[in-house]
Amino acid sequence: MSFLWFLPTSGDSDQVGSATVTAGAARHSRTATVGYLSEVARAAEESGFTGALTPVGSGCPDPWIVCTAVAQHTERLRLLVAVRAGFTLPTLLAQQAATFQQFSGERLSLNIVTGGDPAEQRAYGDFLDHDERYARTAEFLDVLRLEWAGERYDYAGRHYRVDGGGRTVPVGVPPPIYFGGASPAAEAVAGRQADVYLMWGEPPAAIAERVARIRSVAAGRPLRTGLRVHVIARESAAEAWAETERLLAGMSAERIAAAQARFARMDSVGQARMTALNRGTADGLTIAPNLWAGVGLVREGAGTALVGSYAEVAERLDEYATLGVDEFVLSGWPHREEALRVGRHVLPRTRLGRQAAPLGVAAVRC
């Protein structure tokens, strides 16, 4: 059971904002400077989180550059760098990852993103359809692991061809590969090649079903599972739910309509599952005990939040862990203050926190 945080590289505020695009997003009161993102990262590190995820997209700065900068201002925090498979040759990315490992003290993890917005993909110059993008990702990961092995190889696939490839020295600690996607094409790639399979927050029954399915696809190969979900935790449940009302008030009808129109054009199965949870309306957003779908009205990707008292949110995290979730990637607005809040009041109340030595924050591992 591990806990990671999130770096808001497109900007931060006390309102729900888009993570990867600028059009129609909430106005950020905090610019994503190296200084501020380093403050968020240090808050996470000091609060017991073992890593931090960065987003990737047209509306946020390049994750490699951001994480290289933030790594200089942290000591232990792992940087989970999001990478769009297909936008960089896997041979080059293998070299970049090996260099990052060398200069960061082996603190790199990679979140391999295939892409779910055809319009954004085409704007980058990528015209493959949904399933073909995942076929390319599978080859991308094949080549990546061959590069890290430190032996010469040849590779001939539909999307990549390498003659005499391979690093002369193997990577001492290959970065763990995080990977998400809810379609059969995505699950096939994850089951064969991922180290951690990431899911967005859904009701417990749905997550239990997905955990069982991906482990079946993995066919006995070791595979951890992770849950990406936001957190709105306060001293009392009433305070936490009042916070959801404040966040809803900051979502104008125009922003909701623009976001929902963008989500409708996507071919991401995971995004479709998120959209189905809120149905584009502010009614009926509590979809399971302490699980709120309001975030997904305006934010792409992870669209749900665990809401309640500190004890209630910790109980829900434990429930997901019982269902087979090994890692949690959490976040909240604003990210600096909420990292401290969740680390101080929620993580110690989880099963892992209760088992740890009595410290001010949970002692967690990655």
N, C-alpha and C positions, 0 to 999 in steps of 0.2 A: 504494500500500500504506500504510494508515493504521491506527493502534492507538488504541482507546478503552478506558476503564475503566468501572467500575460503582459507583454510590453505593448502599449498603445502607440505604435510608431506613426500613425496618421494624426496624432494629437489626442488630448485628453480633456475631460471636463466632468461635471457632476451629472451629465445627461447621457442617455444611451446614444452612441454614435456608430456610424459605419466603420468597419475595420479596414476596408481595402479600397474604397472609392471616395471621391470628394463630392460628386454631384448629388445634391439632395441630402447631404449629411448634416448632422447637428454642428453648430458652430463651436469649435473647440476654444476653450479659454486658456488652455495650456499648450504651447507649441512643443512638438516632439523634438526638442534639442537633445544633444548628447548628455548635457547636464541633467535635464529632467528625466530622461529615460534611465540614466544611471541611478538617479534617486529612487525610481520605482524598483529597479533591479536590486539595489542595496536593501530597500525595505523588504522585498521578498526574501532575500538571502538572510537577513537578520530575523525574519519571522518564521523560519523553518521550512520555507519552500526550497526544493532542490534544483529547480530549473525554471526557465521562463520561455514561453513561446512567442515568436514574432509572426505577424501575418505577412502575406505576399499578395501584391495586386497593383493595379495601375495608380491607385490613390495613396500609396504609402512608399516610403523610401526603400531602397534595396536592402533586404534582410542581412546579407553578408556584411555589408559596410556598417550597418547599424550595430550588429552583434560584435563585430571586430572592435568597434569603439567601446561598447559597453563592457566587453570582457576586460578592458584595461582598468575598469573602475570597480570590479568585483573580484572575489577571491575563490569562492566555491561554487557559485551558481552555474549550472549548465545552461548553455544557450541553445534552444531548440529552433534552429534556423529553417524557415519555410523556403522550399525550392520548387519552382515550376519545372517539372520534368518535361523535356523537349525544347526548352528555351536555351539550354546550355548543353554542350556535348558532355556526356557522362565521363569521358576521359579527363576533360578539363575540370569538371566538378570534383572528381576524385582527388585531383591535385590540390584544389582549393581546400577540400575537407582535411586532407593530410596536413596542409600548412596550418590550418586553424587549430588542429589538434596539437601540433608542435608548439605553437606560440601561446596557446591558452591553457596549457597544462591538461590537455585531454578533456576539455569541458564541452565538446560539441555533440549535439544530437541533430538529426536531420528529419524534418517533416516534409515528405515528398508529396507535392500537390499536383494533381493531374489537371485540374481546371474544370469548372462547371458552368461558365458563362460564355456561350459561343461568340457573342459580340465582343467581349473582352479578348478572347483568344484570337479572333480575327484581327483585332486592333494591334495585337502583337505580331501578326503575320502567320498565325497558326490556323489552318483550315481543316484539320482532321475532325471527324465526327466523334461522338462520345466513346463508343467502344474501341475505336481505333486509337484514341488518345491513351486508353488504358493498356492496349497492346504495346504501344510505344513505351509506356512507363515500365512495363514488365521487362522489356529489353534494356531500358535505361538502368534498371536495378541489376540486371544480369552483368552488364559491363562494369558498373560501379564496383560490385563485389569482386569481380575478376581483377580489376585494377588494384584493389587493396591487398590482394593475396600475395603480391610480390613475385609473381612468376610470369614469364612471357606467355602470351596467348593470341589466338586469332578468333574473331567472332564474326559471324555472318547472319544477320537477321533481316527482317523486312525494313526496319527503320535505322539500324546502325550496322556499320561494318568496320572492323578494326583488324589491321594486319600488324602483327608483331607488337601488340600492346602490352601493358603491364609495367608497374613501377618496379624499379630495381631493388627496392627495399620494401617489405610489407609494412603496412600501417600497424603500429604496435597495438593500438586499441581502436578498432574500427568504430565510427560513430553509430549508435543505434538508429535504426530506421523506423520512424513513425509514419503511419500511413492511414488515411481515412477514405471513406466512400461506401455508399449503401447499396449500390447496384451489384448485380451478379458479376459483372466484369471487374468491379473494384474488389469485391470479396475474393475473387480468384487470385488477384495479384497479392492481396494482403495475406491470404492463407499460405502462399508459397514463399513470400519474400520479406514480409514486414517483421520487425521485432516487437513493435507495439501497434495495435490496431485501434485507431481513435474513432469514437462515436460522439455525436452531439446529444445533448441531454434530452431524453424521452422518458415517459413513464416507466417505472421499474419493470413491468411485465414485458414491455417492448425491448428493453435493454437485455433482460434475461434471455429472450428469444434470440437476439442478435449475438450475444456472447456464445450461446450454444451453437448457433449456426457457423460462426467464424471458426470455432474450435473444431467443428466437424470438417470444415473445408481445409483447415491446417493439417488434419489427419495425423495428429500426434506430434507435429513439429512444435517446439516451444514457441508460444506466442502470448505476449501480455496484451491486455486490453486497457484502454483509457477512455475517460469520459470528459468531454469539454463542456463546461457549464458555468454560468455566472452565479454569483452569490450575493444575496441581499440579506444580511444577518444583523440583528440588533439585540439589545438586552431583552426586549419583549417582542412577542409576535406582532402585537398591535403596531409597534414602531416600525417593524420591518414591512408590514403590509401598507402602512401609510407611505413608506418610501416608494412602493410600486405606483401608488396614486400620483406622487410627485413626478415620477419618471413618465407616466402616461400623459400628464399635463404638458410635458415638454415635447410630445410627439404631435405635431400639427397634422391635420387631415391631408395637407398637401404632401408632407414628407411620407406619410404612410402610403398614400396612393402611388407616389413615385417609386418607393421601395418595392411595393407589391407588383408593380408593372415590371420592374427589373427582374424580380424573382420568377415571374411567370414565363419569361423568355429563356430562362436557364434550362439546361438539360441535366442538371444535377439531381439525382434521386434523393440524396440527403437533404438538399434544399427544399425539394417538394415535400419531404416528410416534415420539415420544420414549418413550412407554410401551412400545411394541413392542421397543425396543432393550434394555430391562432385564427385561421380562416380569414385573415385580413380585417378582423373586427376587434374592437376592445371589449366585446362581451364574452363571458365564459372562458377567461384566460387561465384560470386555475384548473390544470388538466390532470393533476394527481396531488396527493398530500404534499404541500410545501413546494410544488413545482408550478411555476408561472411562465406562460408563453408570450408575455407582452414584449419581451426584448425583440422577438422575431418580427414584430410589426414594421420595424425600420432597419434592423441590422441583419445583414447577410450572415450565413454560416450559423454558428451556435446561437439559437434563438430563445433559449429558456434559462430560467434562473431558479435556484433553490432559495426559498423565502421563508423566514421565520426567526424565532429566537436562536441564540447561539446553540443551545442544546438541541433544538429541533433540526437545524441544518446539519449538525454533527451526526445526528441519528440517521438522517437521510443518506449522508455519505457512507455511513456504516452499512446501511441497507444495500446500496449499490455494490459495495465491496463484497457483501455476502453473496450477491448475485454473480460475482466473478470479475468485477472491475478492479484492476490492479493500480491504476494511476488516475489522478484527477488533475485536469488543467482548469484552474479557477480564475475568476476575474471579477471586478466590480468597479463602480465609478464613484469618485476618481481613483485611479489604480494605485497611487502611492499610499493614500490613507487607508484604502480598503485592504491592501496587502498587510498592513500592520494590524488592522482590526481582525481580519480573518485568522492571521497567524497567532494573535494573542488570545482570541476568544473562542474560535471554532476548532482549529486543529488540535489543541490539547484535549478537547472533549471527544474526539474520535477514538475509535478502538486503538489505533496506533498511538495516539497521543497519551491515552490512559496507560498503555503498556510501557511507554518511555519513562526515563528517569524524570522526576518532578522538576521541570524547568519552566521558565516563563513561556516558552513556546514548545510545540511538539518537536521531538527529534525524529526527523524523517530521512529516508534514504532515496536514492534514485536508481 
